[in-house]
Amino acid sequence: MKLTKKLVGAYARVFNSPEGQAVLDDLIEVLGVDGFSNHISSSDELWYNAGKRDTFNYIKEMITEGSK
């Protein structure tokens, strides 16, 4: 996907709104990105959790860039 200023700005506008903040708060809870689990039972679970964290971090990065 080609990143454009328009797309980056869209992330910032959406997620900086009250509704967008509510979605981010839900994602933090659902994805478990605010903590580290010591109960990982397999390498597959480790990679799965890393993918969730990477996705969330991508969204946060887009919000940060779009807010500059």
Residue frames as a rotation matrix with the C-alpha (Angstrom) as fourth column:
MET 1
0.583 0.813 0.000 0.00
0.813 -0.583 0.000 0.00
0.000 0.000 -1.000 0.00
LYS 2
-0.331 -0.671 0.663 1.34
0.638 -0.678 -0.367 3.39
0.695 0.301 0.652 -0.95
LEU 3
0.035 0.280 -0.959 1.39
0.923 -0.378 -0.076 5.77
-0.384 -0.882 -0.272 1.99
THR 4
-0.206 -0.021 0.978 0.32
0.582 -0.806 0.105 9.25
0.787 0.591 0.178 1.14
LYS 5
-0.980 -0.114 0.161 -0.09
-0.036 -0.698 -0.715 12.36
0.194 -0.707 0.680 3.25
LYS 6
-0.254 0.965 0.068 -3.81
-0.776 -0.245 0.582 12.03
0.578 0.096 0.811 2.67
LEU 7
0.309 0.344 -0.887 -3.90
0.104 0.914 0.391 8.49
0.945 -0.213 0.247 4.10
VAL 8
-0.574 -0.599 -0.559 -1.68
0.647 0.087 -0.757 9.35
0.502 -0.796 0.338 7.06
GLY 9
-0.885 0.298 0.356 -3.86
-0.398 -0.882 -0.252 12.38
0.239 -0.365 0.900 7.79
ALA 10
0.058 0.953 -0.297 -6.96
-0.533 0.281 0.798 10.20
0.844 0.112 0.525 7.61
TYR 11
-0.051 -0.157 -0.986 -5.59
0.624 0.766 -0.155 7.93
0.780 -0.624 0.059 10.34
ALA 12
-0.910 -0.372 -0.181 -4.93
0.373 -0.549 -0.748 10.95
0.178 -0.749 0.639 12.55
ARG 13
-0.631 0.727 0.269 -8.37
-0.666 -0.686 0.292 12.48
0.397 0.006 0.918 11.98
VAL 14
0.202 0.746 -0.635 -10.20
-0.227 0.666 0.710 9.23
0.953 0.001 0.304 12.59
PHE 15
0.129 -0.190 -0.973 -8.31
0.715 0.698 -0.041 8.06
0.687 -0.691 0.226 15.65
ASN 16
-0.911 -0.411 -0.024 -7.96
0.322 -0.676 -0.662 11.50
0.256 -0.611 0.749 17.26
SER 17
-0.251 0.904 0.345 -11.74
-0.508 -0.427 0.748 11.82
0.824 0.012 0.567 17.40
PRO 18
-0.232 0.233 0.944 -13.62
-0.947 0.167 -0.274 10.72
-0.221 -0.958 0.182 20.54
GLU 19
0.817 0.576 0.031 -14.97
-0.542 0.785 -0.299 7.71
-0.196 0.228 0.954 18.66
GLY 20
0.516 -0.714 -0.473 -11.53
-0.237 0.412 -0.880 6.82
0.823 0.566 0.043 17.35
GLN 21
-0.433 -0.664 0.610 -10.08
-0.774 -0.073 -0.629 7.05
0.463 -0.744 -0.482 20.86
ALA 22
0.270 0.618 0.738 -12.78
-0.851 0.512 -0.118 4.66
-0.451 -0.596 0.664 22.07
VAL 23
0.933 0.025 -0.358 -11.78
-0.246 0.772 -0.587 2.21
0.262 0.635 0.726 19.32
LEU 24
0.024 -0.997 -0.071 -8.09
-0.409 0.055 -0.911 2.53
0.912 0.051 -0.407 20.25
ASP 25
-0.306 -0.074 0.949 -8.90
-0.952 0.051 -0.303 1.89
-0.026 -0.996 -0.086 23.91
ASP 26
0.710 0.624 0.326 -10.85
-0.589 0.780 -0.211 -1.21
-0.386 -0.043 0.921 22.88
LEU 27
0.720 -0.507 -0.474 -7.98
-0.204 0.498 -0.843 -2.41
0.663 0.703 0.255 20.67
ILE 28
-0.274 -0.836 0.476 -5.54
-0.763 -0.113 -0.636 -1.98
0.585 -0.538 -0.607 23.55
GLU 29
-0.057 0.346 0.936 -7.73
-0.878 0.429 -0.212 -4.21
-0.476 -0.834 0.279 25.71
VAL 30
0.859 0.508 0.063 -8.64
-0.407 0.752 -0.519 -6.79
-0.311 0.420 0.853 23.07
LEU 31
0.677 -0.652 -0.342 -5.15
-0.173 0.311 -0.935 -7.10
0.716 0.692 0.098 21.58
GLY 32
0.886 -0.311 -0.344 -3.43
0.443 0.353 0.824 -7.03
-0.135 -0.883 0.450 24.96
VAL 33
0.345 -0.795 0.499 -0.82
0.556 -0.255 -0.791 -4.55
0.756 0.550 0.354 23.80
ASP 34
0.506 -0.119 0.854 -0.62
-0.523 -0.830 0.195 -2.75
0.686 -0.545 -0.482 27.14
GLY 35
0.465 -0.361 0.808 1.04
-0.753 0.318 0.576 -5.65
-0.465 -0.877 -0.123 28.90
PHE 36
-0.295 -0.622 -0.725 3.28
-0.820 0.554 -0.141 -8.63
0.490 0.553 -0.674 28.37
SER 37
0.758 0.637 0.143 1.96
-0.634 0.667 0.391 -12.10
0.154 -0.387 0.909 28.98
ASN 38
-0.365 -0.869 0.333 4.16
-0.917 0.398 0.033 -14.63
-0.161 -0.293 -0.942 30.72
HIS 39
-0.042 0.485 0.873 1.72
-0.270 0.836 -0.477 -17.40
-0.962 -0.255 0.096 29.76
ILE 40
0.233 0.029 -0.972 2.83
-0.972 -0.030 -0.234 -18.08
-0.035 0.999 0.021 26.20
SER 41
0.465 0.073 0.882 2.49
-0.363 0.925 0.115 -21.78
-0.807 -0.374 0.457 25.51
SER 42
0.396 -0.333 0.856 4.01
0.754 0.650 -0.096 -22.03
-0.524 0.683 0.509 22.03
SER 43
-0.692 -0.688 -0.216 6.09
0.388 -0.607 0.693 -20.23
-0.608 0.396 0.688 19.47
ASP 44
-0.484 0.611 0.626 2.95
0.732 -0.110 0.673 -19.90
0.480 0.784 -0.394 17.33
GLU 45
0.565 0.715 -0.412 1.27
0.820 -0.433 0.374 -17.97
0.089 -0.549 -0.831 20.13
LEU 46
-0.045 -0.690 -0.723 4.35
0.544 -0.624 0.561 -15.78
-0.838 -0.368 0.404 20.48
TRP 47
-0.893 -0.303 0.333 4.26
0.430 -0.349 0.833 -14.91
-0.136 0.887 0.442 16.76
TYR 48
-0.069 0.958 0.278 0.50
0.844 -0.092 0.528 -14.37
0.532 0.271 -0.803 16.86
ASN 49
0.574 0.253 -0.779 0.85
0.731 -0.587 0.348 -11.92
-0.369 -0.769 -0.522 19.75
ALA 50
-0.461 -0.810 -0.363 3.73
0.437 -0.564 0.701 -10.17
-0.772 0.164 0.614 17.99
GLY 51
-0.700 0.272 0.660 1.51
0.645 -0.157 0.748 -9.71
0.307 0.950 -0.065 14.93
LYS 52
0.438 0.887 -0.145 -1.25
0.850 -0.356 0.388 -8.14
0.293 -0.293 -0.910 17.02
ARG 53
0.334 -0.399 -0.854 1.27
0.559 -0.646 0.520 -5.81
-0.759 -0.651 0.007 18.65
ASP 54
-0.731 -0.658 0.182 2.81
0.504 -0.341 0.793 -4.87
-0.460 0.672 0.581 15.29
THR 55
-0.260 0.733 0.628 -0.61
0.814 -0.183 0.551 -4.04
0.519 0.655 -0.549 13.86
PHE 56
0.697 0.515 -0.499 -1.44
0.714 -0.565 0.414 -1.80
-0.069 -0.645 -0.761 16.80
ASN 57
-0.024 -0.801 -0.599 1.97
0.481 -0.534 0.695 -0.12
-0.877 -0.271 0.398 16.61
TYR 58
-0.701 -0.152 0.697 1.40
0.712 -0.211 0.670 0.58
0.045 0.966 0.256 12.91
ILE 59
0.323 0.896 0.304 -1.87
0.784 -0.433 0.444 2.34
0.529 0.095 -0.843 13.71
LYS 60
0.663 -0.115 -0.740 -0.21
0.558 -0.583 0.591 4.38
-0.499 -0.805 -0.322 16.48
GLU 61
-0.449 -0.893 -0.025 2.65
0.588 -0.316 0.745 5.34
-0.673 0.320 0.667 14.15
MET 62
-0.445 0.373 0.814 0.20
0.781 -0.284 0.556 6.51
0.439 0.883 -0.165 11.50
ILE 63
0.679 0.708 -0.196 -1.68
0.699 -0.541 0.468 8.59
0.226 -0.455 -0.862 14.07
THR 64
0.317 -0.651 -0.689 1.56
0.528 -0.482 0.699 10.16
-0.787 -0.586 0.191 15.29
GLU 65
-0.690 -0.616 0.381 2.78
0.632 -0.256 0.731 10.97
-0.353 0.745 0.566 11.77
GLY 66
-0.216 0.706 0.674 -0.59
0.790 -0.280 0.546 12.37
0.574 0.651 -0.497 10.79
SER 67
0.722 0.486 -0.492 -0.72
0.692 -0.524 0.497 14.61
-0.017 -0.699 -0.715 13.84
LYS 68
-0.227 -0.907 -0.356 2.58
0.796 -0.383 0.468 16.35
-0.561 -0.178 0.809 13.02
